[in-house]
Amino acid sequence: MYWLFVAVGLLFALVYLTFIFREVPGAARDRFGEPEPPPENLGQWTIDSESPEAHAADQEGLTRETRLWLYGGDGSERERLVKQVRYRNKTSGAIERTEPEQTVRRRRRLQGHV
């Protein structure tokens, strides 16, 4: 009987915390910190010339370009930072292909910590 009360208590605690973190503005940010700010060059395509993938693309006559993009910054959904990669034809400038987006994990900073 004792374990039943413990299980019910844990269930109610989990429901309560879920409700608080979803409905109270700033509760999750105060408890877990907020993500580090996005990089300065957010959204700008840069030419990658150092990676092994860039050297392989160069052999094919392509230029490898990368950028970081932030989804959900308008408050409609959780923010998600992704890395996007595309390959451009060196002669025509047309985009030949793209790679699937890769999610970039952002570190969290607690309030009052640098």
TORGUDREN-861915 format. One record per residue: residue number from 1; residue in three letters; x, z, y negated of N, C-alpha, C, CB in turn. Coordinates in steps of 0.05 Angstrom, whole numbers, plus 5000, padded with zeros to 4 digits. Glycine has a CB too. Example, Ala and Ser with C-alpha at 12.3 -4.5 7.8 and 13.67 -1.06 7.14 Angstrom:
BEGIN
+------+------+------+------+------+------+------+------+------+------+------+------+------+------+
: resi : resn :   nu :   nw :   nv :  cau :  caw :  cav :   cu :   cw :   cv :  cbu :  cbw :  cbv :
+------+------+------+------+------+------+------+------+------+------+------+------+------+------+
:    1 :  ALA : 5264 : 5156 : 5114 : 5246 : 5156 : 5090 : 5264 : 5156 : 5066 : 5226 : 5181 : 5089 :
:    2 :  SER : 5257 : 5142 : 5045 : 5273 : 5143 : 5021 : 5258 : 5157 : 4999 : 5282 : 5114 : 5012 :
+------+------+------+------+------+------+------+------+------+------+------+------+------+------+
end
This chain:
BEGIN
+------+------+------+------+------+------+------+------+------+------+------+------+------+------+
: resi : resn :   nu :   nw :   nv :  cau :  caw :  cav :   cu :   cw :   cv :  cbu :  cbw :  cbv :
+------+------+------+------+------+------+------+------+------+------+------+------+------+------+
:    1 :  MET : 5016 : 5000 : 5024 : 5000 : 5000 : 5000 : 5017 : 5000 : 4975 : 4981 : 5024 : 5000 :
:    2 :  TYR : 5040 : 5014 : 4977 : 5058 : 5016 : 4954 : 5068 : 4988 : 4945 : 5082 : 5034 : 4960 :
:    3 :  TRP : 5075 : 4971 : 4965 : 5086 : 4945 : 4959 : 5065 : 4927 : 4946 : 5097 : 4932 : 4984 :
:    4 :  LEU : 5040 : 4931 : 4953 : 5018 : 4916 : 4941 : 5017 : 4921 : 4910 : 4991 : 4922 : 4954 :
:    5 :  PHE : 5019 : 4947 : 4903 : 5018 : 4954 : 4875 : 5042 : 4943 : 4860 : 5017 : 4984 : 4871 :
:    6 :  VAL : 5066 : 4943 : 4872 : 5090 : 4932 : 4860 : 5086 : 4902 : 4856 : 5115 : 4938 : 4877 :
:    7 :  ALA : 5076 : 4888 : 4877 : 5072 : 4859 : 4875 : 5052 : 4852 : 4853 : 5063 : 4848 : 4902 :
:    8 :  VAL : 5030 : 4866 : 4851 : 5010 : 4861 : 4831 : 5022 : 4867 : 4803 : 4985 : 4878 : 4836 :
:    9 :  GLY : 5037 : 4888 : 4801 : 5050 : 4895 : 4775 : 5069 : 4873 : 4766 : 5064 : 4922 : 4777 :
:   10 :  LEU : 5085 : 4863 : 4785 : 5104 : 4841 : 4778 : 5090 : 4816 : 4771 : 5123 : 4836 : 4802 :
:   11 :  LEU : 5068 : 4810 : 4784 : 5052 : 4786 : 4777 : 5041 : 4788 : 4749 : 5029 : 4783 : 4798 :
:   12 :  PHE : 5029 : 4811 : 4742 : 5019 : 4815 : 4715 : 5041 : 4814 : 4694 : 5004 : 4841 : 4713 :
:   13 :  ALA : 5064 : 4825 : 4700 : 5087 : 4824 : 4681 : 5096 : 4795 : 4677 : 5111 : 4841 : 4692 :
:   14 :  LEU : 5097 : 4779 : 4698 : 5104 : 4751 : 4696 : 5084 : 4735 : 4679 : 5107 : 4739 : 4724 :
:   15 :  VAL : 5059 : 4740 : 4684 : 5038 : 4726 : 4669 : 5040 : 4734 : 4639 : 5009 : 4733 : 4680 :
:   16 :  TYR : 5043 : 4760 : 4634 : 5045 : 4770 : 4606 : 5069 : 4757 : 4592 : 5048 : 4801 : 4606 :
:   17 :  LEU : 5093 : 4757 : 4605 : 5116 : 4746 : 4592 : 5113 : 4716 : 4587 : 5141 : 4751 : 4609 :
:   18 :  THR : 5102 : 4702 : 4606 : 5097 : 4673 : 4603 : 5078 : 4669 : 4579 : 5084 : 4661 : 4628 :
:   19 :  PHE : 5057 : 4684 : 4577 : 5039 : 4681 : 4554 : 5053 : 4687 : 4528 : 5015 : 4700 : 4558 :
:   20 :  ILE : 5068 : 4709 : 4526 : 5081 : 4716 : 4502 : 5101 : 4694 : 4493 : 5096 : 4743 : 4505 :
:   21 :  PHE : 5118 : 4685 : 4512 : 5138 : 4665 : 4504 : 5126 : 4638 : 4496 : 5158 : 4661 : 4527 :
:   22 :  ARG : 5103 : 4632 : 4506 : 5091 : 4606 : 4499 : 5074 : 4608 : 4474 : 5073 : 4597 : 4522 :
:   23 :  GLU : 5061 : 4630 : 4469 : 5042 : 4632 : 4447 : 5052 : 4645 : 4421 : 5018 : 4646 : 4456 :
:   24 :  VAL : 5072 : 4663 : 4424 : 5083 : 4677 : 4400 : 5106 : 4660 : 4389 : 5092 : 4706 : 4407 :
:   25 :  PRO : 5103 : 4650 : 4364 : 5124 : 4634 : 4352 : 5150 : 4650 : 4349 : 5115 : 4623 : 4325 :
:   26 :  GLY : 5172 : 4639 : 4359 : 5198 : 4651 : 4356 : 5205 : 4672 : 4377 : 5200 : 4663 : 4330 :
:   27 :  ALA : 5187 : 4679 : 4395 : 5193 : 4700 : 4415 : 5215 : 4691 : 4434 : 5168 : 4707 : 4431 :
:   28 :  ALA : 5213 : 4666 : 4444 : 5234 : 4656 : 4462 : 5260 : 4652 : 4448 : 5225 : 4629 : 4475 :
:   29 :  ARG : 5259 : 4643 : 4423 : 5284 : 4639 : 4408 : 5298 : 4665 : 4402 : 5277 : 4624 : 4381 :
:   30 :  ASP : 5282 : 4686 : 4396 : 5294 : 4712 : 4391 : 5306 : 4724 : 4416 : 5273 : 4731 : 4379 :
:   31 :  ARG : 5294 : 4719 : 4439 : 5303 : 4731 : 4464 : 5326 : 4715 : 4476 : 5281 : 4733 : 4484 :
:   32 :  PHE : 5324 : 4689 : 4476 : 5344 : 4672 : 4490 : 5363 : 4658 : 4471 : 5330 : 4653 : 4507 :
:   33 :  GLY : 5358 : 4659 : 4445 : 5375 : 4645 : 4426 : 5364 : 4617 : 4421 : 5404 : 4644 : 4436 :
:   34 :  GLU : 5376 : 4603 : 4402 : 5367 : 4576 : 4397 : 5390 : 4557 : 4404 : 5358 : 4572 : 4368 :
:   35 :  PRO : 5383 : 4532 : 4411 : 5404 : 4513 : 4418 : 5423 : 4508 : 4395 : 5392 : 4487 : 4428 :
:   36 :  GLU : 5448 : 4502 : 4402 : 5468 : 4495 : 4382 : 5458 : 4470 : 4367 : 5496 : 4490 : 4394 :
:   37 :  PRO : 5466 : 4467 : 4342 : 5457 : 4444 : 4327 : 5466 : 4417 : 4339 : 5466 : 4445 : 4297 :
:   38 :  PRO : 5451 : 4396 : 4335 : 5459 : 4370 : 4346 : 5485 : 4360 : 4333 : 5437 : 4349 : 4343 :
:   39 :  PRO : 5500 : 4342 : 4345 : 5524 : 4332 : 4333 : 5519 : 4316 : 4308 : 5539 : 4315 : 4353 :
:   40 :  GLU : 5540 : 4313 : 4292 : 5538 : 4299 : 4267 : 5530 : 4269 : 4270 : 5564 : 4300 : 4252 :
:   41 :  ASN : 5540 : 4257 : 4291 : 5535 : 4228 : 4295 : 5511 : 4222 : 4312 : 5560 : 4215 : 4307 :
:   42 :  LEU : 5491 : 4239 : 4310 : 5466 : 4236 : 4326 : 5453 : 4210 : 4319 : 5447 : 4260 : 4321 :
:   43 :  GLY : 5447 : 4194 : 4340 : 5433 : 4169 : 4336 : 5451 : 4145 : 4329 : 5413 : 4172 : 4315 :
:   44 :  GLN : 5477 : 4149 : 4325 : 5495 : 4127 : 4317 : 5509 : 4116 : 4342 : 5515 : 4137 : 4296 :
:   45 :  TRP : 5508 : 4090 : 4346 : 5522 : 4078 : 4368 : 5551 : 4077 : 4362 : 5511 : 4049 : 4373 :
:   46 :  THR : 5568 : 4085 : 4382 : 5597 : 4084 : 4379 : 5608 : 4068 : 4402 : 5609 : 4112 : 4378 :
:   47 :  ILE : 5629 : 4054 : 4397 : 5642 : 4037 : 4417 : 5660 : 4055 : 4434 : 5658 : 4014 : 4405 :
:   48 :  ASP : 5656 : 4054 : 4460 : 5673 : 4069 : 4479 : 5695 : 4050 : 4489 : 5656 : 4081 : 4503 :
:   49 :  SER : 5719 : 4057 : 4484 : 5741 : 4040 : 4493 : 5761 : 4055 : 4511 : 5756 : 4029 : 4469 :
:   50 :  GLU : 5755 : 4081 : 4516 : 5774 : 4098 : 4531 : 5766 : 4103 : 4560 : 5777 : 4124 : 4517 :
:   51 :  SER : 5741 : 4103 : 4566 : 5732 : 4111 : 4593 : 5737 : 4089 : 4614 : 5702 : 4118 : 4593 :
:   52 :  PRO : 5738 : 4096 : 4639 : 5742 : 4076 : 4660 : 5719 : 4056 : 4660 : 5744 : 4089 : 4687 :
:   53 :  GLU : 5694 : 4065 : 4653 : 5672 : 4046 : 4652 : 5675 : 4026 : 4630 : 5645 : 4062 : 4648 :
:   54 :  ALA : 5687 : 4034 : 4608 : 5692 : 4016 : 4586 : 5713 : 3995 : 4593 : 5701 : 4031 : 4561 :
:   55 :  HIS : 5733 : 4003 : 4608 : 5754 : 3984 : 4617 : 5742 : 3964 : 4637 : 5777 : 3998 : 4630 :
:   56 :  ALA : 5724 : 3973 : 4654 : 5711 : 3955 : 4673 : 5692 : 3935 : 4658 : 5694 : 3970 : 4694 :
:   57 :  ALA : 5679 : 3945 : 4638 : 5661 : 3928 : 4622 : 5677 : 3907 : 4606 : 5644 : 3944 : 4602 :
:   58 :  ASP : 5701 : 3915 : 4597 : 5718 : 3897 : 4582 : 5727 : 3874 : 4600 : 5743 : 3912 : 4572 :
:   59 :  GLN : 5731 : 3879 : 4625 : 5738 : 3858 : 4644 : 5716 : 3838 : 4648 : 5746 : 3870 : 4671 :
:   60 :  GLU : 5691 : 3847 : 4644 : 5667 : 3830 : 4647 : 5660 : 3816 : 4620 : 5644 : 3846 : 4656 :
:   61 :  GLY : 5675 : 3822 : 4599 : 5669 : 3810 : 4573 : 5647 : 3825 : 4558 : 5661 : 3781 : 4577 :
:   62 :  LEU : 5644 : 3851 : 4564 : 5624 : 3867 : 4551 : 5637 : 3890 : 4536 : 5604 : 3878 : 4572 :
:   63 :  THR : 5622 : 3900 : 4516 : 5630 : 3923 : 4501 : 5612 : 3946 : 4508 : 5630 : 3918 : 4470 :
:   64 :  ARG : 5623 : 3969 : 4515 : 5606 : 3993 : 4522 : 5602 : 4010 : 4497 : 5620 : 4010 : 4545 :
:   65 :  GLU : 5576 : 4015 : 4491 : 5569 : 4031 : 4468 : 5553 : 4055 : 4478 : 5552 : 4014 : 4448 :
:   66 :  THR : 5558 : 4078 : 4465 : 5544 : 4103 : 4472 : 5532 : 4116 : 4447 : 5563 : 4123 : 4487 :
:   67 :  ARG : 5512 : 4132 : 4451 : 5501 : 4148 : 4429 : 5487 : 4172 : 4441 : 5481 : 4132 : 4411 :
:   68 :  LEU : 5483 : 4193 : 4425 : 5468 : 4216 : 4432 : 5441 : 4214 : 4417 : 5483 : 4243 : 4425 :
:   69 :  TRP : 5419 : 4220 : 4431 : 5393 : 4217 : 4420 : 5377 : 4243 : 4425 : 5378 : 4193 : 4431 :
:   70 :  LEU : 5361 : 4252 : 4406 : 5346 : 4277 : 4408 : 5316 : 4270 : 4410 : 5352 : 4296 : 4385 :
:   71 :  TYR : 5304 : 4276 : 4433 : 5275 : 4272 : 4436 : 5261 : 4298 : 4430 : 5268 : 4264 : 4465 :
:   72 :  GLY : 5237 : 4296 : 4418 : 5221 : 4320 : 4414 : 5228 : 4337 : 4390 : 5221 : 4336 : 4438 :
:   73 :  GLY : 5243 : 4326 : 4371 : 5250 : 4342 : 4348 : 5228 : 4346 : 4329 : 5273 : 4328 : 4334 :
:   74 :  ASP : 5204 : 4333 : 4333 : 5182 : 4336 : 4315 : 5163 : 4359 : 4322 : 5167 : 4310 : 4314 :
:   75 :  GLY : 5170 : 4374 : 4343 : 5153 : 4397 : 4351 : 5132 : 4390 : 4371 : 5141 : 4409 : 4327 :
:   76 :  SER : 5129 : 4365 : 4378 : 5108 : 4357 : 4397 : 5116 : 4364 : 4426 : 5102 : 4327 : 4395 :
:   77 :  GLU : 5141 : 4366 : 4431 : 5151 : 4373 : 4458 : 5177 : 4387 : 4455 : 5154 : 4347 : 4476 :
:   78 :  ARG : 5188 : 4398 : 4478 : 5214 : 4411 : 4477 : 5235 : 4391 : 4469 : 5221 : 4424 : 4504 :
:   79 :  GLU : 5255 : 4400 : 4453 : 5277 : 4383 : 4446 : 5294 : 4377 : 4470 : 5294 : 4395 : 4424 :
:   80 :  ARG : 5302 : 4352 : 4473 : 5319 : 4343 : 4495 : 5340 : 4324 : 4485 : 5302 : 4330 : 4518 :
:   81 :  LEU : 5365 : 4331 : 4488 : 5388 : 4315 : 4479 : 5397 : 4298 : 4503 : 5411 : 4333 : 4468 :
:   82 :  VAL : 5398 : 4271 : 4498 : 5406 : 4253 : 4519 : 5428 : 4235 : 4510 : 5382 : 4236 : 4529 :
:   83 :  LYS : 5444 : 4226 : 4529 : 5465 : 4206 : 4524 : 5455 : 4179 : 4533 : 5492 : 4214 : 4538 :
:   84 :  GLN : 5456 : 4159 : 4516 : 5448 : 4132 : 4522 : 5472 : 4114 : 4522 : 5426 : 4123 : 4503 :
:   85 :  VAL : 5472 : 4095 : 4540 : 5495 : 4076 : 4543 : 5483 : 4048 : 4545 : 5513 : 4083 : 4567 :
:   86 :  ARG : 5495 : 4029 : 4530 : 5487 : 4001 : 4532 : 5512 : 3984 : 4532 : 5469 : 3993 : 4509 :
:   87 :  TYR : 5510 : 3960 : 4543 : 5532 : 3941 : 4545 : 5524 : 3916 : 4530 : 5539 : 3934 : 4575 :
:   88 :  ARG : 5542 : 3909 : 4511 : 5537 : 3886 : 4493 : 5556 : 3863 : 4500 : 5540 : 3894 : 4464 :
:   89 :  ASN : 5546 : 3839 : 4501 : 5563 : 3815 : 4505 : 5581 : 3812 : 4481 : 5545 : 3790 : 4510 :
:   90 :  LYS : 5607 : 3808 : 4485 : 5626 : 3806 : 4463 : 5622 : 3781 : 4447 : 5654 : 3807 : 4474 :
:   91 :  THR : 5614 : 3759 : 4459 : 5611 : 3734 : 4444 : 5584 : 3731 : 4431 : 5616 : 3710 : 4463 :
:   92 :  SER : 5563 : 3737 : 4445 : 5536 : 3732 : 4433 : 5525 : 3757 : 4419 : 5517 : 3724 : 4455 :
:   93 :  GLY : 5535 : 3781 : 4426 : 5525 : 3806 : 4414 : 5499 : 3815 : 4427 : 5521 : 3802 : 4385 :
:   94 :  ALA : 5489 : 3801 : 4447 : 5464 : 3809 : 4460 : 5469 : 3833 : 4479 : 5452 : 3785 : 4475 :
:   95 :  ILE : 5449 : 3849 : 4482 : 5451 : 3872 : 4500 : 5446 : 3862 : 4528 : 5431 : 3895 : 4493 :
:   96 :  GLU : 5466 : 3865 : 4545 : 5465 : 3854 : 4573 : 5450 : 3874 : 4591 : 5493 : 3848 : 4583 :
:   97 :  ARG : 5457 : 3899 : 4589 : 5445 : 3919 : 4607 : 5448 : 3947 : 4595 : 5458 : 3918 : 4635 :
:   98 :  THR : 5434 : 3966 : 4606 : 5435 : 3994 : 4598 : 5438 : 4011 : 4623 : 5410 : 4002 : 4582 :
:   99 :  GLU : 5447 : 4036 : 4618 : 5449 : 4056 : 4639 : 5426 : 4075 : 4636 : 5476 : 4071 : 4639 :
:  100 :  PRO : 5418 : 4089 : 4657 : 5397 : 4109 : 4654 : 5406 : 4132 : 4636 : 5389 : 4121 : 4682 :
:  101 :  GLU : 5388 : 4143 : 4621 : 5395 : 4165 : 4603 : 5404 : 4189 : 4619 : 5370 : 4173 : 4586 :
:  102 :  GLN : 5424 : 4203 : 4607 : 5434 : 4228 : 4619 : 5428 : 4251 : 4600 : 5465 : 4225 : 4625 :
:  103 :  THR : 5415 : 4272 : 4611 : 5409 : 4295 : 4595 : 5435 : 4311 : 4590 : 5388 : 4313 : 4609 :
:  104 :  VAL : 5439 : 4319 : 4564 : 5462 : 4334 : 4556 : 5453 : 4363 : 4552 : 5476 : 4322 : 4530 :
:  105 :  ARG : 5465 : 4381 : 4566 : 5457 : 4410 : 4563 : 5469 : 4421 : 4537 : 5467 : 4427 : 4587 :
:  106 :  ARG : 5452 : 4435 : 4522 : 5461 : 4447 : 4497 : 5464 : 4477 : 4501 : 5441 : 4441 : 4474 :
:  107 :  ARG : 5486 : 4488 : 4491 : 5490 : 4517 : 4493 : 5471 : 4531 : 4474 : 5520 : 4524 : 4486 :
:  108 :  ARG : 5465 : 4556 : 4481 : 5447 : 4572 : 4464 : 5463 : 4592 : 4448 : 5425 : 4586 : 4481 :
:  109 :  ARG : 5455 : 4596 : 4423 : 5468 : 4616 : 4406 : 5448 : 4637 : 4400 : 5479 : 4603 : 4380 :
:  110 :  LEU : 5455 : 4663 : 4404 : 5438 : 4685 : 4398 : 5440 : 4690 : 4368 : 5446 : 4710 : 4413 :
:  111 :  GLN : 5418 : 4701 : 4357 : 5418 : 4707 : 4328 : 5439 : 4727 : 4321 : 5390 : 4717 : 4320 :
:  112 :  GLY : 5454 : 4721 : 4300 : 5475 : 4739 : 4291 : 5502 : 4734 : 4304 : 5467 : 4767 : 4296 :
:  113 :  HIS : 5504 : 4715 : 4323 : 5529 : 4708 : 4336 : 5537 : 4681 : 4327 : 5526 : 4710 : 4367 :
:  114 :  VAL : 5563 : 4677 : 4326 : 5573 : 4651 : 4317 : 5583 : 4635 : 4341 : 5596 : 4654 : 4297 :
+------+------+------+------+------+------+------+------+------+------+------+------+------+------+
end
